[in-house]
């Protein structure tokens, strides 16, 4: 099985569940991937009292361009979003805001330790119209060449400098709204990402 480099990310279909391979980006900790908790047991990161109304907006935006370093000044045309998850290697994405999928329904996300792979995953489910639009979006992007086959996962208000959680490439259409995010997660970073996605 080919190893996925830290910054190389891909979105693949696998049976009924999609695999969204990306680098762990929510928090960098020294926790070992095999530590803590009963392995193989799902671990939801959202607190019971959290609600969709409290969560910042979430969107999936097609990427037009990708360049290393800081984003251009706001005087330049287009929507530019910075991915600063790795402060030593920031990336600027030019995204298609007008065709972005702004999530309107619930999102269920939970961290889980996969014993077979020996790593932490984040399982994500979109519902209703969001799942349908996500399928259409990934179908279109799966036919594009890099970097236009990438999809930025954007958290926060567009007018207030939203944050890019990751920008994986799309290798196949994902029509059922179910994703499985994998990468170099620790238990803490997988739970942190699930918390940010839950609403």
C-alpha positions in Angstrom: 0.0 0.0 0.0 1.4 3.4 -1.0 2.2 5.7 1.9 0.6 9.1 1.7 3.1 12.0 2.3 2.2 14.5 5.1 1.1 17.3 2.7 -0.2 15.1 -0.1 -3.9 14.6 0.5 -6.6 12.7 -1.5 -10.3 12.0 -1.5 -11.2 8.5 -2.5 -14.3 6.4 -2.6 -14.2 3.1 -0.7 -17.3 1.0 -0.8 -20.2 2.9 0.8 -17.9 5.1 2.9 -15.7 7.7 1.3 -12.1 8.1 2.5 -10.9 11.7 2.8 -7.1 11.4 3.4 -5.6 14.5 4.9 -2.9 15.6 7.4 -4.1 16.1 10.9 -4.5 19.8 11.2 -6.5 20.8 14.2 -3.8 20.4 16.9 -0.3 19.2 17.0 0.3 17.1 20.1 2.9 14.6 21.2 0.2 12.0 22.0 1.0 8.6 20.4 -1.7 7.3 17.9 -2.1 4.1 19.9 -2.6 5.7 23.3 -5.7 6.2 25.4 -9.2 4.9 25.4 -10.6 1.6 24.2 -9.1 1.1 20.8 -11.7 0.6 18.0 -14.4 2.5 20.0 -15.9 5.6 18.4 -15.2 8.8 20.4 -17.4 11.7 19.7 -15.7 15.0 20.3 -18.7 17.2 20.6 -19.9 18.1 24.1 -23.5 17.2 24.9 -24.5 20.8 25.4 -23.2 22.0 22.0 -25.8 22.8 19.4 -25.7 23.6 15.6 -26.6 27.2 16.5 -23.3 27.6 18.4 -21.1 26.1 15.7 -19.3 28.5 13.3 -20.4 28.1 9.6 -18.8 25.2 7.6 -18.3 25.2 3.8 -16.6 23.1 1.1 -15.1 25.4 -1.5 -13.5 24.3 -4.8 -9.9 25.4 -5.1 -8.8 27.5 -8.2 -5.2 28.0 -7.3 -2.7 26.9 -4.6 0.5 28.8 -3.8 2.9 28.5 -0.9 3.3 31.4 1.4 1.0 34.2 2.5 -2.1 35.2 0.6 -2.2 38.4 -1.6 -3.6 41.6 -0.3 -7.4 42.1 -0.4 -6.9 44.4 -3.3 -6.4 41.4 -5.6 -9.5 40.0 -7.2 -11.0 36.8 -6.0 -11.4 35.0 -2.7 -8.1 34.0 -1.0 -7.9 31.8 2.1 -4.9 31.0 4.2 -4.1 27.5 5.5 -1.8 28.1 8.4 -2.2 24.7 10.1 1.6 24.3 9.6 3.0 27.7 10.5 6.4 26.9 8.9 4.7 26.0 5.5 1.6 28.3 5.1 -0.4 27.8 1.9 -2.8 30.3 0.2 -5.8 28.9 -1.7 -7.8 30.9 -4.3 -11.3 29.4 -3.9 -14.5 29.6 -5.8 -16.7 31.2 -3.2 -19.8 31.4 -5.5 -19.9 27.6 -6.0 -19.0 26.6 -2.4 -21.3 24.3 -0.6 -22.3 26.1 2.6 -23.5 23.4 5.0 -27.1 24.1 6.2 -28.0 20.9 7.8 -26.5 18.8 10.6 -23.0 17.3 10.4 -22.2 14.3 12.6 -18.5 13.7 13.2 -16.7 11.4 15.6 -13.1 10.3 16.1 -12.4 6.5 16.0 -9.2 4.4 16.4 -8.9 2.0 13.4 -7.0 -1.0 14.7 -6.3 -2.4 11.2 -4.5 0.8 10.1 -3.2 1.5 13.6 -4.3 5.2 13.3 -7.1 7.6 14.3 -9.8 8.5 11.8 -12.7 11.0 11.8 -16.0 9.7 10.4 -18.3 12.4 9.0 -21.9 12.3 7.8 -23.7 15.1 5.8 -27.5 14.9 5.5 -30.2 15.7 3.0 -29.5 18.5 0.5 -25.9 18.9 1.8 -25.1 15.3 1.0 -26.7 15.6 -2.5 -24.7 18.8 -3.3 -21.5 17.4 -1.9 -21.9 14.4 -4.3 -22.4 16.8 -7.2 -19.4 18.9 -6.2 -17.1 15.9 -5.8 -18.2 14.4 -9.1 -17.2 17.6 -10.9 -13.9 18.0 -9.0 -12.9 14.4 -9.5 -12.5 15.1 -13.2 -10.2 18.1 -12.8 -6.4 18.4 -12.8 -4.5 19.7 -9.7 -5.0 22.0 -8.1 -8.6 22.4 -9.4 -9.4 18.9 -8.1 -9.0 20.2 -4.5 -11.7 21.0 -2.0 -11.1 23.5 0.8 -12.9 22.7 4.1 -13.6 26.2 5.4 -14.7 27.1 8.9 -16.1 30.5 9.9 -17.8 33.5 8.3 -16.5 34.4 4.8 -16.5 38.1 5.7 -14.4 37.5 8.9 -11.3 35.6 7.6 -12.5 32.0 7.8 -10.0 29.2 8.5 -9.1 26.4 6.1 -9.1 23.1 8.0 -7.6 21.3 5.0 -7.8 21.2 1.2 -7.8 17.6 0.0 -7.8 16.5 -3.6 -10.9 14.7 -4.9 -10.2 11.4 -6.6 -13.8 10.1 -7.0 -17.4 11.2 -6.5 -18.8 10.9 -3.0 -22.5 10.6 -3.4 -23.9 9.4 0.0 -22.6 12.2 2.2 -20.4 9.9 4.3 -16.7 10.5 4.6 -13.9 9.0 6.5 -11.0 11.4 7.2 -7.6 9.8 7.8 -4.1 11.0 8.1 -1.4 11.6 10.7 -3.9 12.1 13.5 -3.2 11.7 17.2 -6.2 10.9 19.4 -6.3 14.6 20.5 -6.1 16.0 16.9 -8.8 13.6 15.6 -11.1 14.6 18.4 -10.4 18.3 17.9 -11.2 18.1 14.2 -14.4 16.2 14.9 -15.4 18.9 17.4 -14.9 21.6 14.7 -16.9 19.6 12.1 -19.9 18.7 14.4 -23.0 20.9 14.2 
